[in-house]
Amino acid sequence: MGSSSQSQPPPQQQQQQQPQPQQQQQQQQQQPPQQQQQQQQQQQQPQQQPQTQPPQQQQQQQQQQQPQQQQQQPQQPPQASNSRFSPSTNDGNVGPTPSNTATLDGIAFSAKSENAFEISQVLSAIYKVDPEKSKKKDIQNQFAICKIAENALTFIVEEGKHFQGLAGFKNTFFKEYNFNASPQQGASTADQQQQQQTLLFKINLSMLLDCLTIFGNSSFTSVQFLYKGYGSPFILLLEEIGGGVETHCSIKTMDADEILEFDLLTPVSNKLFMESENLLEAFGELDYTSNSLNILLTPEAPFFRLSTNGQMGSFRMDYCKKKSADDTFEYHDLQIPIEYSFPLSLIKPCIKALSLSKKTRISLTQGGLLSFHHIITTGPQQHLVEFFILASSNNLDENYYNQSNNLNNQNQSNNNNNNTDSNNNINNNNNNNNNVNTSNDVRMEDMQY
């Protein structure tokens, strides 16, 4: 019994102690709503504060951005007032924008013409089309050297060391022509003087022709050229007269190669000056399956001979069978027989220019240099297109040796002639020929640039 009485109190204590965890649980259950409200208030306070801060932050950001913009403003290139074009960067991405103004300060070259089609027509004379190549490859290989001087704008195409074509436009052809070249920094004195006289760079000729004819083959398109200097793009601004449509083209430029210089001051050079239409008819009868063309210029009949040897057989055409060449050629200066062979592929651009020109002068030197001088007339203006072709190397030395012997024999026969009257007649004839030669040379030199 005693043991049972002593065992009762522990259960009572346990019962008294059991409500404590329940109270703690109740207190814990009552506390979370208050804590949740406090947590919500604490969470709402930082969220509400940023809502009042943005106006202040925006003002601070604007105040911080203003000095940065003021510092960046002097770095922008200054725009010249009353300018027709906005400044363009050297990478060619930013081009001119049309406006009612004239030119930009700092432009090395600018020129304006009222007839873009006329320029494209003259440039197409030196554009060499290869039917075996695709248009994409043809565009990649068609480059021209642009030579800008104070008196003319010239485009030059070359192939190796034996072919050169030139198309020039005098400064009087353009409505506006401004040339203001400045030498590059670090260049020598001689280079600076040369740079002040000319500007040289290479450009894609195919792209240039596409830009000039972007409005079609219409004579109612004006064009203005712009070039800021070394490394800058060549810019064209074209406007359709009366249509109100304007566009600008920017073509990247490259460093120009050294231009070929041919020796034209040779002691012997046969020359012919004639109508281009008659010469085109003669070249139109050639056999173009041949690889080469033989040209003979001689002081006696036939005076001028063309011959080919191709798959269709041999072909020979004598231009003049008369005893006198005065009735056939407007001018001729034939001293000794000179004959050379030339690649027919290099003659084709010269033949193409015959269809555009009015008159042509052919010259063949004793050293094997053939030149065509085409006078292309477009309205009141005249443009000169020239081609220089060196003879094939396989017959160059042999022909030069034979022609030198003929010239020496001719000089010896003239020295052995003691007839005074005949010598006087020869001198008179030589003086007349010199006068004619001088007059024609002056006329052609006036066309050269």
Backbone torsions as a table, in degrees:
resi	resn	phi	psi	omega
1	MET	NA	-42.4	179.6
2	GLY	-63.5	-34.1	179.4
3	SER	-69.2	-31.5	179.9
4	SER	-73.5	-34.5	179.3
5	SER	-69.2	-32.1	-179.6
6	GLN	-75.9	-22.9	-178.7
7	SER	-82.9	-9.7	-178.3
8	GLN	-74.6	-40.5	-176.1
9	PRO	-58.8	-39.0	-178.8
10	PRO	-57.2	-40.1	176.6
11	PRO	-62.1	-36.2	178.6
12	GLN	-65.3	-41.8	178.3
13	GLN	-63.7	-38.1	178.6
14	GLN	-65.7	-38.2	178.7
15	GLN	-67.5	-37.0	178.2
16	GLN	-70.2	-31.6	-178.5
17	GLN	-80.9	-20.6	-178.1
18	GLN	-66.1	-36.3	-179.2
19	PRO	-64.8	-22.1	-178.0
20	GLN	-60.4	-48.6	176.5
21	PRO	-62.5	-30.3	177.3
22	GLN	-66.7	-40.6	178.2
23	GLN	-65.0	-40.0	178.7
24	GLN	-63.3	-39.3	178.6
25	GLN	-65.8	-39.0	178.5
26	GLN	-65.8	-40.9	177.9
27	GLN	-63.5	-40.3	178.8
28	GLN	-66.4	-33.9	178.9
29	GLN	-73.1	-29.9	178.6
30	GLN	-77.7	-28.3	-177.4
31	GLN	-72.4	-39.1	-175.6
32	PRO	-53.5	-38.9	178.2
33	PRO	-59.8	-40.9	178.8
34	GLN	-66.6	-42.5	179.7
35	GLN	-65.7	-37.1	179.3
36	GLN	-65.3	-38.8	177.9
37	GLN	-64.7	-42.4	178.4
38	GLN	-63.4	-41.8	179.4
39	GLN	-65.0	-38.6	178.3
40	GLN	-65.8	-39.7	178.3
41	GLN	-65.2	-39.4	178.7
42	GLN	-66.5	-35.7	179.3
43	GLN	-73.4	-32.6	-179.4
44	GLN	-74.0	-32.9	-178.5
45	GLN	-62.6	-49.2	177.6
46	PRO	-66.8	-25.5	178.0
47	GLN	-75.6	-31.8	-179.5
48	GLN	-78.2	-29.6	-179.0
49	GLN	-64.3	-46.0	179.3
50	PRO	-61.5	-26.1	-179.4
51	GLN	-66.5	-28.3	178.1
52	THR	-88.1	-14.3	-175.6
53	GLN	-85.3	-31.7	-174.6
54	PRO	-52.1	-40.8	177.8
55	PRO	-59.0	-39.6	178.8
56	GLN	-68.4	-41.2	179.5
57	GLN	-65.1	-38.3	178.7
58	GLN	-63.9	-39.9	178.2
59	GLN	-64.5	-41.4	178.6
60	GLN	-65.0	-40.7	178.6
61	GLN	-64.9	-39.6	178.0
62	GLN	-64.9	-39.2	178.3
63	GLN	-66.8	-33.7	178.0
64	GLN	-73.6	-32.7	-178.6
65	GLN	-76.2	-29.4	-177.8
66	GLN	-61.4	-48.0	177.7
67	PRO	-65.7	-30.5	177.5
68	GLN	-66.2	-41.3	178.1
69	GLN	-66.3	-36.3	178.5
70	GLN	-66.4	-33.3	177.6
71	GLN	-73.2	-31.4	-177.8
72	GLN	-81.6	-23.1	-176.6
73	GLN	-61.0	-42.1	179.6
74	PRO	-64.2	-18.9	-178.9
75	GLN	-77.7	-16.6	179.9
76	GLN	-72.7	139.1	179.8
77	PRO	-64.4	133.2	-178.7
78	PRO	-69.4	136.0	177.8
79	GLN	-92.2	130.5	179.8
80	ALA	-78.3	140.1	178.0
81	SER	-74.6	154.4	-179.1
82	ASN	56.4	47.2	179.2
83	SER	-116.6	145.8	-177.9
84	ARG	-83.9	-19.9	-175.9
85	PHE	-127.3	148.7	171.6
86	SER	-85.0	154.7	-176.8
87	PRO	-60.5	143.3	178.7
88	SER	-116.2	141.3	179.2
89	THR	-79.9	167.5	-176.5
90	ASN	-71.9	-19.4	-178.6
91	ASP	-79.9	-7.3	175.9
92	GLY	82.1	4.2	-178.7
93	ASN	-77.8	-32.4	-179.0
94	VAL	-104.2	119.8	-177.2
95	GLY	-108.3	-173.0	-179.5
96	PRO	-75.7	151.7	173.6
97	THR	-118.0	132.8	-175.8
98	PRO	-69.0	143.0	174.1
99	SER	-157.6	174.4	-175.6
100	ASN	-89.1	63.3	-178.0
101	THR	-141.7	-173.4	-171.0
102	ALA	-104.8	-83.9	-176.1
103	THR	-140.2	171.6	178.6
104	LEU	-97.5	148.3	170.7
105	ASP	-72.6	145.6	-179.4
106	GLY	85.5	6.5	177.3
107	ILE	-82.6	126.9	179.9
108	ALA	-75.0	-31.9	-178.1
109	PHE	-150.5	137.6	172.9
110	SER	-150.0	139.7	179.4
111	ALA	-149.6	146.4	-178.3
112	LYS	-133.0	135.9	177.4
113	SER	-132.4	148.1	179.8
114	GLU	-88.9	0.7	-176.0
115	ASN	-138.9	93.0	178.6
116	ALA	-72.4	-30.2	-179.5
117	PHE	-65.9	-35.0	178.6
118	GLU	-63.8	-38.5	178.0
119	ILE	-67.3	-43.9	178.9
120	SER	-64.7	-33.2	179.6
121	GLN	-67.2	-40.7	178.8
122	VAL	-70.5	-41.0	180.0
123	LEU	-67.8	-28.6	178.5
124	SER	-66.0	-18.5	179.1
125	ALA	-68.3	-28.5	179.6
126	ILE	-101.2	2.5	179.0
127	TYR	-82.1	117.1	-176.1
128	LYS	-94.5	114.9	-178.9
129	VAL	-96.4	127.6	177.6
130	ASP	-108.9	108.7	-177.3
131	PRO	-66.6	-19.8	-178.9
132	GLU	-77.8	-16.7	-179.1
133	LYS	-101.7	149.4	175.7
134	SER	-72.7	165.4	-178.5
135	LYS	-64.7	-34.7	-179.9
136	LYS	-64.9	-45.7	177.7
137	LYS	-68.9	-33.5	179.4
138	ASP	-65.2	-38.9	178.9
139	ILE	-66.0	-38.0	-178.1
140	GLN	-69.6	-23.8	-175.5
141	ASN	-102.5	-5.0	-176.3
142	GLN	-95.9	98.0	178.5
143	PHE	-124.5	152.1	179.5
144	ALA	-137.9	146.7	175.0
145	ILE	-89.8	125.4	178.2
146	CYS	-96.7	121.1	179.7
147	LYS	-115.0	114.6	-178.2
148	ILE	-108.9	124.0	177.4
149	ALA	-127.0	178.1	-177.2
150	GLU	-69.9	-26.5	-175.3
151	ASN	-109.4	-6.7	-175.7
152	ALA	-164.9	159.6	172.9
153	LEU	-117.6	119.8	-173.1
154	THR	-125.9	139.6	175.5
155	PHE	-116.2	132.7	-172.5
156	ILE	-126.8	130.2	173.5
157	VAL	-117.0	142.5	-177.9
158	GLU	-138.1	152.9	175.3
159	GLU	-137.6	107.9	-177.0
160	GLY	62.9	-141.2	179.2
161	LYS	-113.0	16.5	-173.0
162	HIS	-130.6	5.0	179.6
163	PHE	-145.3	137.8	177.6
164	GLN	-151.1	134.6	176.1
165	GLY	-127.5	137.9	-177.4
166	LEU	-129.8	139.1	173.4
167	ALA	-133.4	122.4	-173.8
168	GLY	-123.5	152.5	176.8
169	PHE	-129.4	121.3	178.0
170	LYS	-69.6	157.6	179.5
171	ASN	-66.6	-22.7	177.9
172	THR	-72.7	-15.8	178.3
173	PHE	-71.0	-32.0	-175.5
174	PHE	-85.6	147.9	175.9
175	LYS	-69.9	-37.2	175.3
176	GLU	-132.6	136.6	-179.3
177	TYR	-146.6	113.1	-178.6
178	ASN	-126.7	125.8	-179.5
179	PHE	-128.0	119.5	-177.3
180	ASN	-143.5	70.9	-177.0
181	ALA	-80.2	141.4	176.4
182	SER	-125.4	139.6	-177.3
183	PRO	-68.2	153.6	179.2
184	GLN	-74.9	152.5	179.1
185	GLN	-71.3	138.1	179.7
186	GLY	86.3	-1.3	-180.0
187	ALA	-80.9	153.8	178.7
188	SER	-71.7	172.2	-177.6
189	THR	-65.3	-41.6	179.3
190	ALA	-65.0	-41.1	178.5
191	ASP	-67.1	-36.7	178.7
192	GLN	-64.1	-41.0	178.2
193	GLN	-64.6	-39.8	178.8
194	GLN	-68.6	-38.7	179.7
195	GLN	-67.7	-31.0	177.2
196	GLN	-69.8	-26.6	-178.9
197	GLN	-85.3	-35.7	-176.3
198	THR	-140.4	157.7	170.7
199	LEU	-120.9	130.8	-177.0
200	LEU	-126.1	133.8	171.7
201	PHE	-160.9	160.3	-179.1
202	LYS	-105.7	142.2	-174.8
203	ILE	-141.3	155.3	177.5
204	ASN	-77.4	113.5	-175.7
205	LEU	-69.6	-36.0	179.9
206	SER	-64.3	-41.8	177.2
207	MET	-66.0	-37.1	179.5
208	LEU	-63.3	-42.4	178.6
209	LEU	-66.5	-37.9	177.8
210	ASP	-64.8	-37.6	178.8
211	CYS	-68.5	-39.9	-178.5
212	LEU	-67.3	-27.0	-179.5
213	THR	-108.5	28.5	-177.7
214	ILE	-67.8	-25.5	175.4
215	PHE	-98.7	14.0	-178.4
216	GLY	91.3	176.7	-179.6
217	ASN	-82.6	66.3	-179.0
218	SER	-115.1	141.2	178.4
219	SER	-84.4	4.0	-178.9
220	PHE	-104.6	39.3	178.2
221	THR	-126.1	123.3	177.1
222	SER	-96.3	154.2	-178.7
223	VAL	-139.9	143.6	174.9
224	GLN	-130.0	129.7	179.7
225	PHE	-97.8	144.5	176.9
226	LEU	-138.4	136.1	175.2
227	TYR	-146.5	120.0	-174.4
228	LYS	-87.5	-18.9	-179.9
229	GLY	141.5	-170.2	-174.0
230	TYR	-57.0	129.0	179.0
231	GLY	87.0	-10.2	-178.9
232	SER	-85.3	156.1	176.8
233	PRO	-75.6	159.7	174.5
234	PHE	-93.0	116.5	-169.7
235	ILE	-107.3	137.6	176.2
236	LEU	-123.2	128.9	172.9
237	LEU	-112.9	115.4	-177.2
238	LEU	-111.8	141.5	-178.8
239	GLU	-137.7	129.5	176.2
240	GLU	-81.7	112.2	-175.1
241	ILE	-66.2	126.3	-179.9
242	GLY	86.6	-20.0	-178.8
243	GLY	-93.3	-19.5	179.9
244	GLY	73.6	15.1	-179.2
245	VAL	-103.1	130.1	179.9
246	GLU	-128.1	148.7	175.3
247	THR	-150.3	155.9	177.8
248	HIS	-129.0	145.9	179.8
249	CYS	-126.5	139.7	179.5
250	SER	-125.6	117.9	-177.1
251	ILE	-113.5	128.2	-179.9
252	LYS	-67.6	145.9	179.5
253	THR	-109.7	156.7	179.4
254	MET	-131.1	167.0	177.6
255	ASP	-67.7	135.4	-177.9
256	ALA	-83.7	142.4	174.1
257	ASP	-76.8	168.3	178.5
258	GLU	-68.0	130.8	-176.7
259	ILE	-78.2	137.1	178.2
260	LEU	-68.2	141.1	176.9
261	GLU	-124.8	114.3	-179.1
262	PHE	-94.3	146.3	-179.5
263	ASP	-85.6	104.8	179.8
264	LEU	-96.6	-11.9	-177.5
265	LEU	-90.6	65.1	177.8
266	THR	-97.2	153.7	-177.6
267	PRO	-64.9	-29.3	-177.8
268	VAL	-126.2	128.0	178.3
269	SER	-153.5	118.5	177.2
270	ASN	-86.2	136.6	-175.1
271	LYS	-133.5	144.4	174.1
272	LEU	-135.2	142.5	178.4
273	PHE	-132.5	121.3	-171.8
274	MET	-151.6	176.4	175.7
275	GLU	-72.1	136.7	-178.4
276	SER	-67.5	-31.2	-179.0
277	GLU	-63.6	-42.0	178.7
278	ASN	-68.0	-38.1	179.2
279	LEU	-69.7	-34.0	177.7
280	LEU	-65.2	-36.5	177.5
281	GLU	-64.6	-37.4	179.1
282	ALA	-68.3	-43.9	179.3
283	PHE	-71.4	-22.7	-179.9
284	GLY	-70.3	-16.6	-179.3
285	GLU	-94.3	7.1	-178.2
286	LEU	-75.9	158.5	174.9
287	ASP	-91.7	105.0	-173.8
288	TYR	-83.6	4.8	170.3
289	THR	-79.5	-10.1	178.4
290	SER	-78.8	156.4	179.3
291	ASN	-92.7	-19.7	-175.5
292	SER	-136.9	160.8	179.1
293	LEU	-130.1	127.1	176.7
294	ASN	-95.5	131.0	179.5
295	ILE	-121.9	128.6	179.6
296	LEU	-122.7	126.8	172.8
297	LEU	-122.1	121.8	-174.5
298	THR	-137.9	149.1	-179.8
299	PRO	-71.6	-10.0	178.5
300	GLU	-116.0	166.7	179.9
301	ALA	-57.1	135.4	16.1
302	PRO	-90.8	6.4	177.4
303	PHE	68.1	-48.1	-176.0
304	PHE	-141.1	119.2	-176.9
305	ARG	-131.9	138.1	174.7
306	LEU	-120.0	135.6	-179.1
307	SER	-147.2	143.9	177.7
308	THR	-135.3	161.9	177.8
309	ASN	-141.4	101.5	-174.9
310	GLY	-129.6	-157.5	-177.7
311	GLN	-68.6	-28.2	179.8
312	MET	-85.9	3.0	-178.9
313	GLY	109.6	-171.6	-179.9
314	SER	-90.3	148.2	-179.3
315	PHE	-137.4	137.5	177.7
316	ARG	-140.3	134.1	-179.7
317	MET	-130.9	119.7	175.6
318	ASP	-94.4	119.5	-174.0
319	TYR	-71.4	-36.3	-177.0
320	CYS	-137.9	120.3	178.7
321	LYS	-102.8	1.4	-179.8
322	LYS	-78.4	162.9	179.3
323	LYS	-75.1	-25.4	180.0
324	SER	-116.3	137.9	-179.5
325	ALA	-95.3	-0.8	-177.2
326	ASP	-67.0	-32.8	-177.7
327	ASP	-78.6	-14.8	-176.2
328	THR	-101.6	-42.4	-176.2
329	PHE	-107.7	142.0	174.9
330	GLU	-68.2	-31.7	177.3
331	TYR	-155.0	143.0	177.2
332	HIS	-148.7	142.4	175.8
333	ASP	-139.3	88.0	-175.7
334	LEU	-113.3	112.9	-174.0
335	GLN	-98.7	-54.9	179.3
336	ILE	-135.1	160.3	176.5
337	PRO	-65.5	126.7	177.9
338	ILE	-130.1	125.9	-178.9
339	GLU	-137.2	132.2	178.4
340	TYR	-144.6	161.5	177.6
341	SER	-111.1	137.6	-176.7
342	PHE	-130.9	147.2	175.2
343	PRO	-61.8	129.3	-177.2
344	LEU	-66.9	-27.2	179.0
345	SER	-65.2	-27.2	178.0
346	LEU	-85.3	-16.6	178.6
347	ILE	-82.9	-25.0	-175.7
348	LYS	-58.8	-42.8	176.5
349	PRO	-61.1	-32.8	177.5
350	CYS	-67.1	-37.8	178.5
351	ILE	-69.2	-36.9	178.2
352	LYS	-61.5	-38.0	179.9
353	ALA	-70.4	-20.7	178.6
354	LEU	-63.6	-32.7	-179.7
355	SER	-70.5	-17.0	179.9
356	LEU	-101.9	-22.3	-173.5
357	SER	-91.5	164.4	178.8
358	LYS	-100.7	-43.2	178.7
359	LYS	-135.6	154.0	-175.8
360	THR	-140.4	140.0	172.9
361	ARG	-115.3	130.5	177.7
362	ILE	-109.6	132.7	177.6
363	SER	-130.2	137.8	177.7
364	LEU	-134.8	116.3	-176.7
365	THR	-89.5	166.9	178.8
366	GLN	-67.6	-22.9	179.0
367	GLY	-84.6	1.4	176.8
368	GLY	90.5	24.5	177.8
369	LEU	-100.9	117.4	178.8
370	LEU	-102.3	133.8	-179.4
371	SER	-134.6	140.9	174.4
372	PHE	-117.3	129.9	176.6
373	HIS	-119.1	106.8	-178.0
374	HIS	-101.5	132.9	174.4
375	ILE	-103.4	109.8	-179.7
376	ILE	-99.8	120.9	-178.1
377	THR	-104.5	124.6	176.4
378	THR	-129.3	97.6	-176.6
379	GLY	67.7	-133.0	179.0
380	PRO	-80.4	-7.8	-175.5
381	GLN	-96.1	149.7	174.9
382	GLN	-125.7	135.0	-179.5
383	HIS	-123.8	145.0	-179.1
384	LEU	-105.6	126.3	174.5
385	VAL	-119.1	124.2	-174.9
386	GLU	-122.2	148.9	174.8
387	PHE	-133.5	138.8	176.9
388	PHE	-128.3	126.4	-176.2
389	ILE	-133.3	131.2	175.5
390	LEU	-91.7	144.3	-178.4
391	ALA	-67.2	161.0	177.4
392	SER	-61.4	142.8	-174.4
393	SER	-71.6	-18.1	-175.6
394	ASN	-71.6	-27.2	-180.0
395	ASN	-119.3	10.9	-176.9
396	LEU	-69.6	-50.3	-176.8
397	ASP	-68.5	-40.3	-177.9
398	GLU	-65.1	-46.4	179.7
399	ASN	-65.6	-37.7	-179.8
400	TYR	-65.0	-37.3	179.1
401	TYR	-67.5	-44.7	180.0
402	ASN	-65.5	-40.3	-178.9
403	GLN	-71.1	-30.4	176.0
404	SER	-66.9	-39.6	177.1
405	ASN	-65.5	-40.4	177.7
406	ASN	-62.9	-39.0	179.2
407	LEU	-67.9	-39.7	178.4
408	ASN	-66.0	-40.9	178.1
409	ASN	-64.5	-38.4	179.1
410	GLN	-66.5	-38.3	178.5
411	ASN	-68.3	-37.7	178.2
412	GLN	-66.9	-39.5	178.7
413	SER	-66.6	-34.8	177.5
414	ASN	-69.6	-35.3	179.5
415	ASN	-72.3	-30.2	-179.6
416	ASN	-80.6	-9.4	-179.7
417	ASN	-81.3	116.2	-176.8
418	ASN	-103.7	7.5	-179.3
419	ASN	-76.8	116.0	-175.7
420	THR	-67.2	-40.9	-178.4
421	ASP	-64.6	-43.9	-179.5
422	SER	-66.1	-35.8	177.7
423	ASN	-65.1	-38.2	177.9
424	ASN	-65.0	-41.3	178.4
425	ASN	-63.2	-40.0	179.1
426	ILE	-64.0	-41.2	179.1
427	ASN	-64.5	-39.5	178.5
428	ASN	-64.5	-42.2	178.5
429	ASN	-64.0	-39.5	178.8
430	ASN	-64.7	-38.6	178.1
431	ASN	-64.5	-40.5	178.2
432	ASN	-63.9	-42.4	178.9
433	ASN	-63.8	-38.0	179.0
434	ASN	-65.3	-37.0	179.2
435	ASN	-65.8	-43.9	179.0
436	VAL	-64.6	-41.4	-179.4
437	ASN	-62.4	-43.3	-179.1
438	THR	-64.0	-43.2	-178.0
439	SER	-64.0	-40.2	179.8
440	ASN	-73.6	-35.5	177.9
441	ASP	-63.8	-39.8	178.5
442	VAL	-64.0	-39.7	-179.9
443	ARG	-64.5	-39.7	179.2
444	MET	-76.5	-33.2	179.0
445	GLU	-67.2	-29.8	177.0
446	ASP	-64.1	-26.8	-179.6
447	MET	-84.7	-18.0	-176.4
448	GLN	-77.7	157.4	-175.2
449	TYR	-118.8	NA	NA
